Structure formats: structure tokens, C-alpha cells
């Protein structure tokens, strides 16, 4: 059964909704809490002001941490990472690329650090093995040939959009309701208790109310603002990280520098590209929605990145982006000097005397499931629900069989189409390509996205605008950066009756503008020439109206 029939039955009914748990935030943690709550038999509603994974979840390097990066300085985080690493390889295998990783020592680095690193990894339960530099160059041909030391660890890459969507699917199929483009504007209080939230519905441009005995603040760095609606203080210290997407997959393994963490010391392969990151700079809290990558950050990433893989210097840069780490000051240090990178779970009844409200923040993408488990345990304790967490054992939708097993079920399809669909959707790929001939036609050559995949996103992932379609299918994320595929995808949105021709045109303008934002910081040389060529195709040859709509996306707020 498609999710569209389960999410919200009375689409035109905007009367107040009562449920057991309200979750604020549609990133990986919020989606994980919705999944965990629904699997424990709780009715829950998830509210997200934009689309899923639009915050910190969708703006990182997609590293499936082994924990090695934290082993020397933060053993607790390292232990959490390796445990969750092994869990995700079991329950989310269609979201994971188990590449393994290299921590390399360069001549300018301290080789003695390698021994300290290996000992710290082993103490944290992380398999870490020193190998001969010659073997490292054989295993990873792109690595800097000047390396003097190498350690293999169980790193990999993980797709944050795919991971968040899979959690949402499981939550919805177990009774949860997901409302995107619904922005929380206030908490509803009754004495010393939070009993609900006031929401602005951006699609329908109306105010709405949701009520529940428990409200979970999973807004990440934006959680400080949510808490302030109840006059609560959570000291967040935003740390901006800039990253670059390279034009093809330079490396097969994750490559790290074996030294204390610094700028541009991780190169992560994923899908058809790789990502070099990241920088780290504190920014004012009022700037967390204004992330722009500077020329200086681009220079640092390229200069330091080529020390990991020299070919990076001559590789096309597709785009730049930045995210914000949700760092939190501990309660006993209001100055903010003692900032935690770990998981922060706040019971506001115990901490502030305000019942019915908890905050889960801090942590990392790698620990989203553990964060959700902690939050849901506390919710269940307060609602007298004794059911235990099962998210560490239950596979996510799409991961209930291996990619090889699924591929055998669609063996009649062309290899490229079959492999790409199975890679992105796992065991659910059979739903994409089994209908009519149109479903097998290519929309995006770079990522081998078919019309059937777009149909699946519309019918079962409730996508009805191009920007959200990108997060579900990778349309426009490949080498051509939407030069060839965006117009086709816009036509399909109209063909599948989720947008009028006028809306499709407006969405196409929004989509191309969004692509340009990521290209602007690296727009020199061939990148500028290609951007000009793309602009000529869309605005001259295809006659795209260059006036953006007032509301940039024709979105459907009650589904994802």
C-alpha cells in the first residue's frame, strides 16, 4: 500500500489534531524518534518546517564513522560510533557503502601519532590495523603516494537523505503522520505543562494546532529557538562546516589524515561523486540560516584536499555547501567554554519544572538511532509504555534483503538502470520499474534515474516539487547539475498530475536557482562557462520564465 493513503486521511480537514507524541524536526533524529515511537505503539506526529533532511542531516559529508576520528580525544563518542556503525550496516544496508577507510600519515605529520591512534581505536572497540604504505597505494590508487603510514578502519559512506526517508517510511507504515512545510511557531502551555504546538502551514497559509501529552524537540541547532518559546535556555554554539562536491568519485575508500582533527582532512566517496570536508568556524546563532561558502574556504578545501588525493587539484568541482554542527554548552558551564559534541537529552520537567517537553540534540548523523532511542525511552517512561526499543534489530524498508538478491528480481532490465535503482532503493526497487514502458525511460543520465523512480517518489514518498524530488532520487545531483534532467523531471511532475504546467515551470525556475547557489562559490573557469551554457539552454532555448514564484515551491505540507 502506498504511503499516500496512510499519512493524513482528511487532507482538507485542518481542525486540531490530538496524538500521543509530537516530534519537532524532520532530520534523521526526528525521523528516528517517529520510527521508534510508532514501533512501540505510540501515535505520533512529526512536524518539519521545510522538507526532510534539509538541516544538518543533509549538509554533512555522509561519512559512516568508524569512530576512529574521535578515538584519541573522545572515547565515549568513538564507542558510540562503532556500535552504531555496525548496527547501520545491518539495518540500513541500502543506505550504506561499506568502503572501509584509510587514516594516512604524510611526511609533514607526526608518525608517532599513528601508534597512539591505533591504541585508542582498539581501546574503543574499533578494528584498526597498520598496513604498509605500498599496500595502501595498491588498495587506494588515488591516495597521496608520499604517505609514510597507513591504518585501515571500518569507515564507509551513508546517504543521509535515503536514511531519513527510510525511517520516515517505516514510521508512517506503523501509523505515524508526517507534516512537512509546517513550521512550529509556539508551544501551547497549560500551567506548568506543554500540551501542544502552534504551527504555521506554509502550503495552505493557515495557522494550525496539534495537541499531545509529550512534545519532543528534535530541531538540532534550531532546537534553541524552539525551547525559547517556553522561555527555556539551551546554549547552542553553531560551528559552520564547508564542503565541496567533486565531479566524480576519485577514491574508492574513505581517506582521512592520521593526526588531530583539522580542516579538510576527510575525503568521502559516495554514489557517483566524492566530498572533501570540512572546515570548522564558530558563527553567530542568528546566522544559522545564512550558510554561504567563502572563497577562502574553497581554497583551504582544495589545498588541503589534494594532500589526501593529489588528483583532486585537477578534478572538476561540482558545487559547494555548508552545514552547522549542533554543539551544546553543558548546563554547569553557562560561559560556553565546555562545549559538548556528544548526545544531549534534556528532560525539561526535571531541569526546568516544565512537564510534557523534552529536547534531544547534539550528537552526529552516525548516532541518530541511539539519540532516538534515548528520547523514546524517556517518552515511554513518562507515558507508562513498557515496550522495548527494537530499532537496532529491525531492518529499515529497503534493507530486508541484499542488493544482489533484489537485482535478480529485475534481471531483465538494462544493467545501469537496474543497478542504480537497487543501489538507491534497495529491496523496494522492484516497485519502481514494474509498471508501464515509461517507467524504464531515463530522466537523468548522470545518476540513471528513471521515470519509474520519479513516479515512485510521487506515489509513495509523496513528492510534488522538484527540489524535494532531488532528495529522494538524486535528480540534478550528478555531473550535469540538472542541465539535462530538470526539464524532463518538471514535465513528469505535470504528467503525473502533481503540478500544473504553470507550477512545473515555476518549480523548474526554483530548482535551477537552487542549483546555482551551490555553484556560485566555485564559479570560475569551466564552471562559469558551463553555468552560462546551462542558463542559455533554459532561459533562451527552452524559454523558461526567469521570474521566481512568490512561494518558491508548490509543496504539499501534510506528506513527504
C-alpha positions in Angstrom: 0.0 0.0 0.0 1.3 3.5 -0.9 2.0 5.9 1.9 -0.3 8.5 0.4 -3.3 6.6 1.8 -1.9 6.4 5.3 -0.4 9.8 6.1 -3.4 12.0 6.6 -6.8 10.8 5.5 -8.7 14.1 5.7 -6.4 16.3 3.7 -8.8 19.2 3.6 -9.6 19.0 7.3 -7.4 21.4 9.3 -9.1 21.0 12.7 -6.8 20.4 15.7 -5.1 17.0 15.8 -4.6 15.1 19.0 -1.9 12.4 19.3 0.4 10.8 21.9 3.7 12.4 20.8 4.6 15.5 18.7 8.1 15.5 17.3 9.6 18.8 16.0 12.2 18.4 13.3 12.4 16.3 10.2 16.1 15.4 10.2 17.5 11.9 10.9 17.0 12.2 14.6 13.3 13.4 14.4 12.6 10.6 11.8 14.3 8.1 14.1 12.2 9.2 17.1 9.0 8.9 14.9 10.0 5.4 13.9 10.9 4.3 17.4 7.7 5.8 18.9 5.5 4.2 16.2 7.1 0.8 16.6 6.3 1.0 20.3 2.7 1.5 19.6 2.5 5.3 20.2 0.6 7.6 18.0 2.9 10.4 16.8 3.0 13.4 14.5 6.2 14.7 13.1 6.4 18.4 12.1 9.1 19.9 9.8 9.2 23.5 8.6 10.8 22.6 5.2 11.3 19.1 3.7 13.0 16.2 5.3 16.8 16.3 5.9 17.1 20.0 4.9 19.1 21.0 8.0 22.3 19.5 9.4 21.3 16.0 8.3 21.5 16.8 4.6 24.6 19.1 4.9 27.4 16.8 6.0 30.0 14.6 4.2 27.9 11.4 4.6 30.7 9.6 6.5 29.8 6.3 8.1 32.1 6.9 11.0 34.1 4.0 12.5 34.7 6.2 15.5 38.4 6.4 14.6 38.3 10.2 14.2 37.2 10.5 17.9 39.2 7.7 19.4 42.1 9.7 20.8 40.2 12.6 22.3 36.7 11.4 22.9 36.4 7.7 23.7 32.7 7.8 24.5 31.9 9.2 21.1 34.2 6.7 19.5 32.5 3.8 21.2 29.0 5.1 20.3 30.1 5.5 16.6 31.5 2.0 16.2 28.4 0.4 17.8 26.1 2.4 15.6 28.3 1.8 12.6 27.8 -2.0 13.0 24.0 -1.6 13.6 23.5 0.6 10.5 25.4 -1.9 8.3 22.8 -4.4 9.3 19.6 -2.4 9.4 20.3 0.2 6.7 22.4 -1.6 4.2 20.7 0.0 1.1 21.8 3.4 2.5 25.4 2.3 3.2 28.5 1.9 1.0 30.9 -0.2 3.1 34.1 1.2 1.5 36.5 0.9 4.5 38.7 3.8 5.3 42.4 4.7 5.4 44.0 7.0 8.0 47.2 8.2 6.3 50.3 9.8 7.8 52.1 12.3 5.5 55.7 13.4 5.8 54.6 16.6 7.5 52.6 14.6 10.1 53.9 13.1 13.3 54.3 9.3 12.6 54.3 8.6 16.4 50.6 9.7 16.4 49.8 6.6 14.4 50.6 4.3 17.4 48.6 6.4 19.7 45.7 6.4 17.2 45.7 2.6 16.9 45.8 2.0 20.7 42.9 4.4 21.2 40.9 2.7 18.5 41.4 -0.7 19.9 40.5 0.5 23.4 37.2 1.8 21.9 36.4 -1.5 20.2 37.4 -0.2 16.7 39.3 -2.6 14.4 42.4 -0.6 13.3 45.3 -2.2 11.5 48.5 -0.6 10.4 49.5 -1.6 6.8 52.5 -1.0 4.6 52.2 2.3 2.6 52.8 0.3 -0.6 49.7 -1.8 0.2 47.7 1.3 0.9 48.6 2.7 -2.5 47.5 -0.6 -4.1 44.2 -0.7 -2.1 43.5 3.0 -2.9 45.3 4.2 -6.1 44.2 7.8 -5.6 46.0 8.2 -2.2 48.9 10.6 -1.9 51.9 8.4 -2.9 54.2 10.3 -0.4 52.4 8.7 2.6 54.7 7.2 5.3 52.0 5.4 7.3 48.5 3.9 6.8 45.8 2.4 9.0 42.7 0.6 7.8 39.5 1.2 9.8 35.8 0.2 9.2 34.7 3.6 7.8 32.2 3.9 4.9 29.7 6.3 3.5 26.0 6.7 4.1 23.3 8.6 2.2 21.6 10.9 4.8 18.5 11.6 2.6 18.0 7.9 1.9 18.4 7.1 5.6 16.0 9.8 6.8 13.4 8.7 4.2 13.6 5.1 5.2 13.0 6.0 8.8 10.0 8.1 7.7 8.6 5.3 5.6 8.8 2.8 8.5 7.2 5.3 10.9 4.3 6.1 8.5 3.7 2.4 7.8 3.4 1.9 11.5 0.9 4.7 12.0 2.9 7.9 12.3 1.8 11.1 10.5 4.4 13.4 8.8 3.7 17.0 8.1 6.3 18.8 6.1 6.2 22.6 5.4 4.6 23.0 8.8 6.6 25.4 11.0 6.2 25.4 14.8 5.6 29.0 15.9 4.9 28.4 19.6 4.3 25.9 22.4 0.9 25.6 23.9 1.1 25.6 27.7 -1.4 24.8 30.4 0.1 25.8 33.8 3.5 24.0 34.2 3.0 21.7 31.2 3.4 21.8 27.5 0.2 20.3 25.9 0.8 21.1 22.2 2.2 23.4 19.5 1.0 26.2 17.3 2.0 25.7 13.7 2.0 27.8 10.5 1.1 25.7 7.5 3.1 27.2 4.6 1.3 25.3 1.9 -2.2 26.3 2.9 -1.1 29.5 4.6 -3.1 28.9 7.7 -2.4 28.5 11.4 -3.0 25.1 12.9 -2.8 23.4 16.3 -1.6 19.9 17.4 -2.0 18.5 20.9 -0.2 15.7 22.8 0.9 14.9 26.3 4.5 14.8 25.1 6.4 17.1 22.8 9.9 16.2 21.6 12.2 19.0 20.4 14.5 17.3 17.8 15.3 20.5 16.0 19.0 20.2 16.2 20.7 23.6 16.2 17.3 25.2 15.7 16.2 23.5 19.0 17.4 26.5 20.9 14.8 28.7 19.2 12.1 26.0 19.9 13.0 25.9 23.6 12.8 29.7 23.8 9.1 29.5 23.0 8.8 28.1 26.5 11.3 30.6 28.0 13.9 27.9 28.4 17.6 28.4 27.8 19.7 26.0 25.8 23.1 27.4 24.9 23.9 26.3 21.3 27.3 27.2 19.8 26.9 26.8 16.0 30.0 25.6 14.1 29.9 26.1 10.4 31.5 23.4 8.2 32.1 24.0 4.4 32.4 21.1 2.0 33.0 20.6 -1.8 31.4 18.1 -4.1 33.8 16.8 -6.7 32.8 15.9 -10.2 33.5 12.2 -10.0 34.4 9.5 -7.5 38.2 10.0 -7.1 38.6 7.5 -4.3 37.1 4.1 -3.5 37.9 4.2 0.2 37.4 7.0 2.7 40.7 8.8 3.2 41.5 10.6 6.5 44.6 12.3 7.8 46.1 10.4 10.8 46.5 13.5 13.0 44.4 15.6 15.3 41.2 16.7 13.5 41.8 19.8 11.3 40.4 21.4 8.2 39.8 19.4 5.0 41.2 16.1 6.3 38.4 13.7 5.1 37.7 12.7 1.5 34.5 10.6 1.4 33.3 8.7 -1.7 29.6 8.3 -2.2 27.3 7.5 -5.2 29.0 8.9 -8.3 30.9 11.7 -6.6 33.1 12.3 -3.6 33.1 15.0 -0.9 36.0 16.9 0.6 35.5 18.4 4.1 35.3 20.1 6.3 36.2 23.4 7.8 35.1 24.5 11.3 34.3 28.0 12.3 32.0 29.4 15.0 29.3 31.6 13.7 26.7 33.8 15.5 23.4 31.9 16.3 21.4 34.4 14.2 23.3 33.3 11.1 22.4 29.6 11.1 20.0 30.0 8.2 22.5 32.0 6.1 25.2 29.5 5.2 27.4 30.7 2.4 30.8 29.2 1.4 33.6 31.8 1.1 36.4 31.8 -1.5 38.9 31.3 1.4 37.1 28.1 2.5 37.1 26.8 -1.1 40.9 27.5 -1.2 41.5 25.6 2.1 39.5 22.6 1.0 41.3 22.3 -2.3 44.7 23.0 -0.9 44.4 20.5 1.9 42.3 18.0 0.0 44.9 17.4 -2.7 47.3 16.3 0.1 44.9 13.3 0.6 44.5 12.6 -3.1 46.6 14.7 -5.5 44.2 14.3 -8.4 41.7 16.4 -6.5 43.5 19.5 -7.7 42.7 18.7 -11.3 39.2 17.4 -10.7 36.1 19.4 -11.5 34.3 20.9 -8.5 30.5 20.4 -8.9 29.3 22.6 -6.1 30.0 23.9 -2.5 27.7 23.8 0.5 27.9 24.3 4.3 26.2 22.9 7.3 26.0 23.7 11.0 27.1 21.4 13.8 24.8 21.5 16.8 27.3 22.0 19.6 25.8 22.5 23.1 27.2 24.1 26.2 26.8 22.0 29.4 24.4 23.3 32.0 27.1 23.8 34.6 29.1 26.0 32.2 26.9 28.9 31.0 30.0 30.6 29.6 30.0 28.0 26.8 33.7 27.1 27.3 32.8 23.5 27.9 31.1 22.6 24.7 29.9 19.0 24.1 30.0 17.1 20.8 28.1 14.2 22.5 24.4 13.5 22.8 22.4 15.9 24.9 19.0 14.7 26.3 17.2 17.3 28.4 14.1 16.4 30.5 12.6 19.8 31.0 10.4 18.6 33.8 13.5 17.7 35.8 15.7 20.5 34.6 13.2 23.4 34.3 10.0 22.3 36.0 8.1 22.2 32.7 6.3 18.9 32.1 5.5 17.3 28.7 8.6 18.6 26.9 12.0 17.1 26.2 14.9 18.1 24.0 17.3 15.7 22.1 20.2 17.4 20.4 24.0 17.3 19.9 25.4 14.1 18.6 26.1 13.2 15.0 24.3 11.7 12.0 26.0 8.4 13.0 24.3 8.4 16.3 20.8 9.4 15.2 19.3 6.0 16.1 20.8 6.0 19.5 19.6 9.6 20.1 16.1 8.5 19.1 16.3 5.5 21.4 17.2 7.7 24.4 14.5 10.2 23.6 11.8 7.5 23.0 12.8 5.7 26.2 12.1 8.9 28.2 8.8 9.5 26.3 7.7 5.9 27.1 8.7 6.3 30.7 6.5 9.3 31.0 3.6 7.7 29.2 3.9 4.4 31.1 4.7 2.5 27.9 6.9 -0.5 28.7 7.6 -1.7 25.2 11.3 -2.0 24.5 13.3 -0.4 21.6 13.7 -2.7 18.6 15.3 -0.3 16.1 18.7 -1.8 16.4 17.5 -5.2 15.1 14.6 -4.3 12.8 15.8 -3.6 9.2 14.6 -0.4 7.5 12.4 -0.5 4.5 14.6 -1.4 1.5 17.2 -3.3 3.5 15.4 -6.6 4.2 17.4 -8.3 1.5 20.8 -7.8 -0.1 21.2 -5.7 -3.3 22.3 -8.9 -5.1 19.0 -10.6 -4.2 16.9 -7.7 -5.4 18.9 -7.4 -8.6 18.0 -10.9 -9.5 14.3 -10.0 -9.4 14.7 -7.3 -12.1 17.4 -9.1 -14.1 15.6 -8.4 -17.4 16.3 -4.6 -17.1 19.4 -2.9 -18.5 22.3 -3.2 -16.1 22.8 0.5 -15.5 19.1 1.2 -14.7 18.8 -1.9 -12.5 22.0 -1.2 -10.5 21.2 2.4 -9.9 17.6 1.7 -8.7 18.7 -1.1 -6.4 21.6 1.0 -5.1 19.3 3.8 -4.1 16.1 2.0 -3.0 17.3 -1.5 -2.0 14.6 -4.2 -2.0 11.9 -1.6 -2.8 13.4 -1.0 -6.2 11.1 -3.6 -7.7 8.3 -1.2 -7.2 9.9 1.4 -9.5 10.2 -0.5 -12.7 7.3 -2.9 -12.9 4.6 -0.9 -14.5 4.5 0.6 -17.9 7.2 1.2 -20.5 7.5 4.9 -19.5 8.9 3.8 -16.1 12.0 2.4 -17.7 12.9 5.6 -19.6 15.8 7.7 -18.3 15.2 11.1 -16.8 18.7 11.7 -15.5 21.6 10.1 -17.4 24.2 11.1 -14.8 22.5 9.2 -11.9 20.5 6.8 -14.1 17.2 8.0 -12.6 14.1 6.6 -14.5 10.6 7.9 -14.9 9.5 5.0 -12.7 11.7 6.3 -9.9 10.0 9.7 -10.2 6.6 8.0 -10.2 7.5 6.1 -7.0 8.6 9.3 -5.3 5.3 10.9 -6.2 3.1 8.0 -5.3 4.8 6.6 -2.3 7.2 9.3 -1.0 4.6 12.0 -1.6 6.9 14.3 -3.5 5.3 17.0 -5.5 8.1 19.5 -6.2 11.4 19.3 -7.9 13.7 20.3 -5.0 12.2 17.6 -2.8 12.4 15.1 -5.7 16.2 15.7 -5.8 16.5 14.5 -2.2 14.6 11.2 -2.9 16.1 10.4 -6.3 19.3 12.4 -6.9 17.8 14.1 -10.0 20.1 17.1 -10.7 22.8 16.0 -8.2 25.1 14.4 -10.8 27.7 15.6 -13.2 25.5 17.8 -15.3 23.9 19.6 -12.3 20.4 19.4 -13.8 21.5 20.7 -17.3 19.9 17.7 -18.9 17.3 16.3 -16.5 15.5 19.1 -14.7 13.2 19.9 -17.6 12.3 16.3 -18.1 11.5 15.9 -14.4 9.4 19.0 -14.4 7.4 17.6 -17.3 6.8 14.4 -15.4 5.5 16.3 -12.4 2.8 17.7 -14.6 2.2 14.3 -16.4 1.7 12.6 -13.0 -0.8 15.3 -12.1 1.0 16.7 -9.0 1.7 20.1 -10.5 0.0 22.1 -13.2 2.1 23.1 -16.2 2.5 26.6 -14.7 3.5 25.2 -11.4 6.0 22.9 -13.1 7.6 25.9 -14.8 7.8 27.8 -11.5 9.3 24.8 -9.8 11.9 24.5 -12.6 12.9 28.1 -12.1 13.3 27.5 -8.3 15.2 24.3 -8.9 17.7 25.9 -11.2 18.2 28.8 -8.9 18.9 26.4 -6.0 21.5 24.6 -8.1 23.1 27.9 -8.9 23.5 28.8 -5.2 25.8 25.8 -4.8 27.8 26.6 -8.0 28.4 30.3 -7.3 31.2 29.8 -4.7 33.2 27.7 -7.2 32.3 29.6 -10.3 35.5 30.1 -12.2 37.0 28.8 -15.5 35.0 25.9 -16.9 32.4 26.1 -14.1 31.4 29.6 -15.2 31.3 28.6 -18.8 29.1 25.6 -18.1 26.7 27.7 -15.9 26.4 30.2 -18.8 25.6 27.3 -21.2 23.0 25.9 -18.8 21.4 29.3 -18.5 21.3 29.7 -22.2 19.6 26.3 -22.6 16.9 27.0 -20.1 16.3 30.7 -20.4 16.9 31.1 -24.2 16.4 27.8 -25.9 13.6 26.5 -23.7 12.2 29.9 -22.8 12.0 29.3 -19.1 10.4 32.2 -17.3 13.1 33.7 -15.0 10.6 35.2 -12.5 10.6 33.0 -9.4 7.2 32.4 -7.8 6.3 34.1 -4.6 6.2 30.8 -2.8 9.3 29.1 -4.2 7.9 25.6 -4.1 4.5 24.1 -4.8 4.6 21.8 -1.8 2.2 19.5 -0.1 2.5 20.1 3.6 0.9 17.0 5.1 3.0 14.4 3.3 6.7 13.8 2.4 
